Amino acid sequence: MKESATSPAATIHDVAIAAGVSDGTVDRVIHNRSGVSEKTRRKVLEKIEELGFKPNVAASLLAFTGKKRQLVVCLIPEFKKGEIWEVWMNGIIKGEEYASRLNVSVEMIFYDQRNSKSFQECCTKAVDMEPSVVIVAPMFRANSIKFAKELSARDIPVVFIDTKPDVDDYLGFFGMPMYESGFLGAFVLTDGREDSIREIVDIRIKRDSKSLSDPMLMRRTGFEDYINSNLEGCRILDVVIDPNDQEDIDEKLDEVFKGGNETRYLVMFNSRSHLVASYLSRKKVKNCILVGYDMLEKNLQGLRDGYIHAIIAQHFDDQAYRALVMISDYLVLGKEFPKRDNYGQMDILNAYNCDYYKSDF
């Protein structure tokens, strides 16, 4: 029933309670932003109509202008156009639009994922900025654990994205479940072929000189556990390539494919499977099954061309957006995270469905 002329005007919070959703969800519907299912959107619009709610954007913004501005510092690896961290960045930029309306600012710090010293220096810089919350992509496990402990000692909440180190004190995590994604990758690679597989080649990329950066460790562990449980006698061979050295890539993969037409089973746990697909295309190699991760355009092209069998993917941009929305609501509206570990979907893409896997961003 619509309000009478004398009844108090309905608020966003009233609509949220009536619809059984958060204030942030109502705000997204009002401003026609992504991140809301069609079913929820219809329900919110129905309650807006029932309550006679009339959004007053100026008044909503004014409510936060008198409060202290909150600062979120985000540490992610440096990236080039077309790399996976650009996808994360797109979501951060979108989430920043929401955060700014609640008087929350976002500062980016970029570190060299091949250099642990660069990561340490960026961690120090982040602490010196006295942030309200820190978002970090923890490429270097030991350094990330140390950083998380320092933030905890200073009562600064930390949110991990992409991967998560072994710490107990953290506000939230956004990303794919790493161990399970490795398990799934092994299933996709071997399903129906168990009796014929004697060797699997794990193609790894060269990172820092001391091998301190290994964000794919848990994914690799999940993969190996599946293989050891289901393929007796199958060995996993590690091959390390330099992603910035084409000669090294060719030399290492030439070694893998020498010796006849036997089918090779390959896996890459990072977003660089397109490097192998490119090699296979140039060398006209067809006798292999390659499974990779992450929805990059170069990887999708490898699927279309038939050189990548499957990609395990999720929408990283949506994950980053959700992280900033939930952090902003936590800082300004006092909303606790509904759950700490916000796992993204694990979608299996192939040549037949990859062109229909679109992001809302």
C-alpha positions in Angstrom: 0.0 0.0 0.0 1.3 3.4 -0.9 2.1 6.0 1.8 -0.5 8.6 2.8 0.2 12.3 2.6 0.9 12.3 6.4 2.9 9.1 6.7 6.7 9.3 6.8 8.4 8.8 3.5 9.8 5.3 2.8 13.6 5.0 2.8 16.1 2.7 1.0 16.3 0.7 4.3 12.5 0.3 4.3 12.6 -1.1 0.8 15.5 -3.4 1.6 13.7 -4.9 4.6 10.5 -5.4 2.6 12.4 -7.1 -0.2 14.7 -9.1 2.0 17.9 -7.7 0.5 20.7 -5.3 1.5 20.5 -1.5 1.2 23.3 -1.8 -1.3 21.2 -4.0 -3.5 18.3 -1.5 -3.5 20.8 1.2 -4.4 22.1 -0.9 -7.4 18.5 -1.4 -8.6 17.7 2.3 -8.3 20.8 3.3 -10.3 20.4 0.4 -12.8 23.8 -1.1 -12.0 24.9 -4.7 -12.6 25.3 -7.3 -9.9 21.6 -7.9 -9.3 19.7 -10.9 -10.6 16.6 -10.2 -12.7 14.4 -11.9 -10.0 15.8 -9.7 -7.3 15.5 -6.6 -9.4 11.8 -7.3 -10.0 11.2 -7.9 -6.3 12.9 -4.6 -5.3 11.0 -2.7 -7.9 7.7 -4.2 -6.7 8.5 -3.1 -3.1 9.5 0.4 -4.3 6.0 0.6 -5.9 4.2 -0.8 -2.9 5.9 1.6 -0.4 5.7 4.6 -2.7 9.5 5.1 -2.3 10.9 8.1 -4.2 14.7 8.1 -4.5 16.4 11.3 -3.5 20.0 10.8 -4.7 21.1 14.2 -3.4 19.8 13.4 0.1 21.4 10.0 0.1 24.8 11.4 -0.8 24.4 14.2 1.7 24.1 11.7 4.5 27.7 10.7 4.1 29.4 14.0 3.4 29.7 14.9 7.1 31.5 11.6 7.9 35.2 11.0 7.8 36.4 9.9 4.4 37.4 6.3 4.4 40.4 5.0 2.4 40.8 1.6 0.8 44.3 0.8 -0.5 44.5 -1.9 -3.1 47.7 -3.8 -4.0 47.8 -5.7 -7.2 50.5 -6.7 -9.7 51.6 -4.4 -12.5 50.0 -5.5 -15.8 50.0 -4.9 -19.5 46.8 -4.5 -21.6 45.2 -7.9 -22.2 46.6 -9.5 -19.1 44.4 -11.0 -16.3 45.0 -8.1 -13.9 43.5 -5.7 -16.3 40.2 -7.7 -15.8 40.5 -7.3 -12.0 41.2 -3.6 -12.5 38.0 -3.1 -14.6 36.0 -4.4 -11.6 37.9 -2.2 -9.2 37.2 0.9 -11.3 33.5 0.0 -11.4 33.4 -0.6 -7.7 35.1 2.7 -7.1 32.0 4.4 -8.5 29.9 2.9 -5.8 32.5 3.5 -3.1 32.8 7.2 -3.9 29.1 7.8 -3.3 29.7 6.6 0.3 32.6 8.9 0.7 35.1 6.0 0.3 38.2 6.6 -1.8 40.4 3.9 -3.4 44.1 4.2 -3.9 46.0 1.7 -6.1 49.5 0.5 -5.5 51.1 -1.7 -8.2 54.0 -4.1 -7.5 56.3 -6.3 -9.6 55.1 -9.9 -9.2 58.6 -11.1 -10.2 60.2 -9.2 -7.3 59.5 -9.8 -3.6 61.3 -6.6 -2.7 58.9 -4.6 -4.8 56.0 -6.3 -2.9 57.5 -5.6 0.5 58.1 -1.9 -0.4 54.5 -1.6 -1.6 53.2 -3.2 1.6 55.2 -0.6 3.6 53.7 2.2 1.5 50.2 0.9 2.0 50.6 0.9 5.8 52.1 4.4 5.8 48.9 5.6 4.1 46.9 4.7 7.2 44.1 3.0 5.3 40.7 1.9 6.6 40.9 -1.5 4.7 43.6 -3.0 2.5 42.9 -5.2 -0.5 45.8 -7.3 -1.6 46.6 -9.9 -4.2 49.1 -12.1 -2.2 51.6 -13.4 -4.8 54.4 -13.9 -2.3 53.1 -16.3 0.4 55.6 -15.6 3.2 55.6 -11.8 2.7 51.8 -11.8 2.5 51.5 -13.6 5.8 53.9 -11.2 7.5 52.0 -8.2 5.9 48.6 -9.6 7.2 50.0 -10.0 10.7 51.2 -6.4 10.6 47.8 -5.1 9.5 46.1 -7.1 12.2 48.4 -5.6 14.8 47.4 -2.1 13.6 43.7 -3.1 13.5 43.5 -2.6 9.8 41.2 -5.2 8.1 42.6 -7.0 5.1 40.7 -8.5 2.1 42.5 -11.0 -0.2 41.7 -11.3 -3.9 42.6 -14.1 -6.3 44.4 -16.2 -3.8 44.6 -16.4 0.0 47.5 -17.2 2.3 47.3 -19.3 5.4 46.1 -16.7 7.9 43.1 -16.6 10.2 42.6 -12.9 10.7 41.2 -11.4 7.5 38.0 -9.6 6.6 37.2 -11.4 3.4 38.4 -13.3 0.3 37.2 -12.9 -3.3 38.3 -15.4 -5.9 38.1 -18.9 -7.2 38.4 -21.8 -4.7 42.0 -22.7 -5.6 42.3 -26.3 -4.4 39.0 -27.2 -5.9 39.8 -25.5 -9.2 42.9 -27.7 -9.5 40.8 -30.8 -8.8 38.3 -29.7 -11.5 41.1 -29.0 -14.0 42.4 -32.6 -13.5 38.9 -34.0 -14.0 38.4 -32.0 -17.3 41.8 -33.0 -18.6 41.5 -36.7 -17.8 37.8 -37.5 -18.0 37.3 -40.6 -20.1 41.0 -40.9 -20.9 42.3 -42.3 -17.6 43.5 -45.6 -19.1 45.6 -43.9 -21.8 47.4 -41.3 -19.7 50.8 -42.1 -18.4 52.3 -38.6 -18.2 50.9 -35.1 -17.8 53.0 -32.0 -18.5 52.6 -29.1 -16.1 53.8 -26.0 -17.9 54.8 -23.4 -15.4 56.0 -19.9 -16.0 59.2 -18.5 -14.6 58.4 -15.9 -11.9 60.9 -14.4 -9.4 64.5 -15.6 -9.3 64.1 -17.2 -5.9 60.8 -18.9 -6.7 59.1 -17.1 -3.8 56.1 -16.2 -5.9 53.8 -19.2 -6.4 50.2 -18.2 -6.3 49.1 -21.4 -8.0 50.4 -23.7 -5.3 47.0 -24.7 -3.9 45.6 -25.2 -7.4 48.5 -27.4 -8.3 48.0 -29.4 -5.1 44.4 -30.0 -5.9 45.3 -31.2 -9.4 48.0 -33.6 -8.1 45.7 -35.0 -5.4 43.1 -35.9 -8.1 45.7 -37.5 -10.4 47.3 -39.5 -7.5 43.8 -40.7 -6.5 42.5 -41.6 -9.9 45.4 -42.4 -12.3 47.7 -45.0 -10.8 51.2 -44.7 -12.2 50.7 -41.4 -14.0 53.6 -39.0 -13.5 53.5 -35.2 -13.7 56.4 -33.6 -15.4 57.2 -29.9 -14.7 58.3 -27.7 -17.5 59.2 -24.1 -16.7 59.0 -21.5 -19.5 60.0 -17.8 -19.6 56.8 -16.0 -20.7 58.9 -13.1 -22.1 61.3 -15.2 -24.1 59.8 -16.8 -27.2 63.0 -18.7 -27.9 62.9 -20.3 -24.5 59.2 -21.2 -24.9 59.9 -22.9 -28.3 63.0 -24.8 -27.0 61.2 -26.1 -23.9 58.1 -27.2 -25.8 60.1 -28.7 -28.7 61.5 -31.0 -26.0 58.0 -31.9 -24.8 56.8 -32.8 -28.3 59.8 -34.6 -29.7 59.5 -38.3 -30.4 56.5 -39.1 -32.5 52.7 -38.6 -32.5 51.8 -39.8 -29.1 49.1 -37.7 -27.5 50.4 -35.2 -24.9 48.3 -34.0 -21.9 49.2 -30.5 -20.9 48.0 -28.2 -18.1 48.7 -24.5 -17.2 47.5 -23.3 -13.9 47.8 -19.6 -14.7 46.3 -17.4 -17.4 49.0 -18.0 -20.0 47.8 -21.1 -21.8 47.6 -18.9 -24.9 51.4 -19.1 -25.0 51.2 -22.8 -25.6 48.3 -22.5 -28.0 50.4 -20.1 -30.1 53.3 -22.6 -30.2 50.9 -25.4 -31.2 49.4 -23.3 -33.9 52.8 -22.2 -35.3 54.1 -25.8 -35.2 50.9 -27.3 -36.4 50.7 -29.7 -33.5 47.4 -31.4 -33.0 48.2 -34.4 -30.9 47.6 -32.8 -27.5 45.0 -31.9 -25.0 45.6 -28.7 -23.1 43.6 -27.3 -20.2 44.1 -23.8 -18.9 42.6 -21.1 -16.7 41.1 -17.6 -16.9 39.0 -15.9 -19.5 41.5 -13.8 -21.5 40.7 -13.1 -25.1 43.9 -14.8 -26.2 42.9 -17.9 -24.3 39.4 -17.8 -25.9 41.0 -17.6 -29.3 43.0 -20.7 -28.5 39.7 -22.5 -27.7 38.1 -21.3 -31.0 41.2 -22.5 -33.0 41.1 -25.9 -31.4 44.5 -25.7 -29.6 43.1 -25.4 -26.1 40.7 -28.1 -25.0 39.1 -26.2 -22.1 39.4 -23.2 -19.9 38.3 -23.0 -16.2 37.0 -19.5 -15.9 35.2 -17.0 -13.7 34.3 -13.3 -13.8 37.2 -11.6 -12.0 35.8 -8.1 -12.7 32.6 -9.0 -10.9 34.6 -10.4 -7.9 36.5 -7.1 -7.6 33.4 -5.0 -7.9 31.6 -7.1 -5.2 34.7 -6.7 -2.9 34.6 -2.9 -3.1 30.8 -2.7 -2.6 30.9 -5.0 0.5 33.9 -3.1 1.9 32.2 0.3 1.4 29.0 -1.0 3.1 31.1 -2.4 5.9 33.0 0.9 6.5 30.1 3.3 6.1 26.9 1.4 6.8 28.4 -0.9 9.4 27.3 -4.0 7.5 29.3 -7.2 8.3 30.3 -9.4 5.4 27.6 -12.2 5.0 30.5 -14.6 4.6 34.3 -14.2 4.6 35.1 -16.5 1.7 33.3 -15.3 -1.4 34.1 -17.9 -3.9 33.6 -17.2 -7.6 32.0 -19.7 -10.0 34.2 -22.3 -11.7 32.9 -22.4 -15.3 34.2 -24.8 -18.0 34.6 -23.1 -21.3 35.2 -24.8 -24.6 35.1 -23.8 -28.3 31.3 -24.1 -28.4 30.3 -21.9 -25.4 33.1 -19.4 -24.9 31.6 -16.7 -27.1 28.5 -16.6 -24.9 30.4 -16.2 -21.6 30.1 -12.4 -21.3 30.8 -10.1 -18.4 28.3 -7.3 -17.3 31.2 -4.9 -17.1 
